[in-house]
Amino acid sequence: MLQISKRGLAMPPSPIRKLVPYAEAAKKKGIKVFHLNIGQPDIETPSIMFDAVKNAHMKVLEYSHSAGNESYRRKLAEYYAKVGVKVNHNQIIVTTGGSEAIQFGFMACLDAGDEVIIPEPFYANYNGFAVAAGVTVKPITSSIDNGFALPPIEAFEKAITSRTRAIVICNPNNPTGYLYSKEELEVLKTIIQKHNLFLFSDEAYREFCYTGTHFSAMQLEGVDEHVILMDTVSKRYSACGARIGALVTRNQAVLDTAMKFAQARLSPPGFGQIASEAAIDLPDTYFDGPKAEYLKRRDALVSRLNAMEGVFCPNPGGAFYAIARLPIDDADRFCQWLLESFSYNNQTVMLAPATGFYSTPGLGKNEVRLAYVLNTDDIHAAMDCLEEALRQYPGRTK
Amino acid sequence: MLQISKRGLAMPPSPIRKLVPYAEAAKKKGIKVFHLNIGQPDIETPSIMFDAVKNAHMKVLEYSHSAGNESYRRKLAEYYAKVGVKVNHNQIIVTTGGSEAIQFGFMACLDAGDEVIIPEPFYANYNGFAVAAGVTVKPITSSIDNGFALPPIEAFEKAITSRTRAIVICNPNNPTGYLYSKEELEVLKTIIQKHNLFLFSDEAYREFCYTGTHFSAMQLEGVDEHVILMDTVSKRYSACGARIGALVTRNQAVLDTAMKFAQARLSPPGFGQIASEAAIDLPDTYFDGPKAEYLKRRDALVSRLNAMEGVFCPNPGGAFYAIARLPIDDADRFCQWLLESFSYNNQTVMLAPATGFYSTPGLGKNEVRLAYVLNTDDIHAAMDCLEEALRQYPGRTK
């Protein structure tokens, strides 16, 4: 009998997708399911992106440069300058989604057996990319009680070993929505300088900050060699299907090395690059609309949650996620029950159990992640369901 | 000082791209360069693919299913049935180019330290994917003298160790153009059964066979668990920039495991899937045109090469590559000299030194790969250059 690889066995299944069969079964029964479980925005993709693809006159759909079209990289450098990140087009490698930027960063900087420190709860797919690279994730736990702020410096110091090579942050954060302050970034700077570590900064949600402004890890001074930005157009322009991201760094050795991985896979997607290049011509005011919409939804969601008995949801400063603590015994069981055994006015809600975002076993059992990617009417209807569900759920704890 | 990873250091740079600066310098001097060095076809991409993208009315460019759109996978299953490969849509994972199919296959089936056997010369990027996966490539050498036929079974037996987990073939072959016969595939079947190995079959050039018909590894009987097909639309439809490929297998455990890697990177490109799905509606006669064109070019190229003194080029049965043996001291030096120090009627030719396709050091030093991706007029002009160059080259050996 042929065996699959040990790394294949170690590869975690998607914690979000495992509930999908229950959602499908609920829909088959005629129940409407409000999807607050995934980060697929419903905001319309700017038409300028579709138009650019429609108006591109190509005879041959060729490979692009392995680092991405130069015209796009030059435009991206302009975009980054606008958000306070000074880089030139040669410091940008266009990737197939933010996912590939993470993979290139891990592959170029980390070896099998190396350790990376990530504040938990964190984006679950970091686990997958770590397994693919043979890298061990060392979580340090952030707490819902202070809104998932950066853990204290002592927690980092305690987690650092001789194999530690990097810290990974997501800012603003998926799944918590926490927006790291400039001061917290300065703390990270101290740590990466002292211990000679890379800092991987996933800033997929940069445009969506509600309280305070975004301070990029690329704006830290004196750590050009350390900082690697992972970026994507997926959330920025509601264009997840374009599969266009970027790895950005001023570390030339990392760029040269990532380029070897980029050359092996030939090039990023052609149509997606055309669409993404066009998006940079959107007026600066473009984000006002989506941001105001997300803010309205956040306020609706968070106030509804905190009005429920026994529920606590810190107010997220960015992205379009929130984590709430619920009076329940087991988030996985509760989320499955919502789909399998519950409905209210023939509706129910799909949530992501927070357990999938914690690396430490046992954590997040009374927490769920909610993505506010539905309009406020739907959010209210979903909250009506949740409120009623918490009344009926047999595993309610208080 | 921060260090990049050991695997990053071990990652081979693209052997084809290292000559690019010399080609750019030649062009700056006003010399026309005929590019026979890369597999970027000049055949027009079918307009049905562009039209499908233009006519797709989407409001949100969403993630697709991680395995690819179901409608596309169902169409792909129909396509495979037509080429003699019986699979259903659940046995297909749509990937970001053939490159990602190779990566998923390696990651799902192989662990760090495992060995794969690949007949050399082989597609250079297999090295890169092997390094990324921590896998060791064990080459067995095929010979230009018999047109790069499958090495004898004894060569495989000799190369197999306790760590051998798979054999990789490319059929028809890049870089040799060799088309494996059904009998050769049956030999491989014997070996993979006897030694319990996976067989990765890269069939990117399936449609372009000139002598004999294509026999897919997926048509071997009784080895459903062993065979993994890596495929792509890049060459088939001259659509390299779509970045759409597929991993196809009847091994459920491999599918399940590859899906975990697919879920981690979320989804393959959206526009590319739309274009690729439309391509399946092309009439069966579509390939007659491109195939006849490639055949004409092959005949022109191979007859011109073999008419040159001291040159030998076996007639390739498929793909759009040929390897020729030249009377030269060093292919890398010669190819650089062509760009740096030679021109004929203000023209020169860019070739790929075959050394980059051999894993065994020292092999391929008097061989070059030629991709016949130019029209016959240009091929003749390029051959005029090469003929003259071989007369003038100071390192000519006979």
Interface residues (C-beta under 8 A of the other chain):
Chain A: M1 L2 I4 S5 K6 R7 G8 L9 M11 P12 P13 S14 R17 Q40 P41 D42 I43 E44 T45 M49 F50 V53 K54 M58 K59 V60 L61 E62 Y63 S64 S66 T96 G97 S99 E100 Q103 M107 A108 C109 L110 D111 A112 D114 N125 G128 F129 A132 G134 N196 L197 F198 E225 H226 S238 A239 C240 G241 A242 R243 N251 A253 V254 T257 K260 F261 Q263 A264 R265 L266 S267 P268 P269 G270 F271 G272 A275
Chain B: M1 L2 I4 S5 K6 R7 G8 L9 M11 P12 P13 S14 R17 Q40 P41 D42 I43 E44 T45 M49 F50 V53 K54 M58 K59 V60 L61 E62 Y63 S64 S66 T96 G97 S99 E100 Q103 M107 A108 C109 L110 D111 A112 D114 N125 G128 F129 A132 G134 N196 L197 F198 E225 H226 S238 A239 C240 G241 A242 R243 N251 A253 V254 T257 K260 F261 Q263 A264 R265 L266 S267 P268 P269 G270 F271 G272 A275
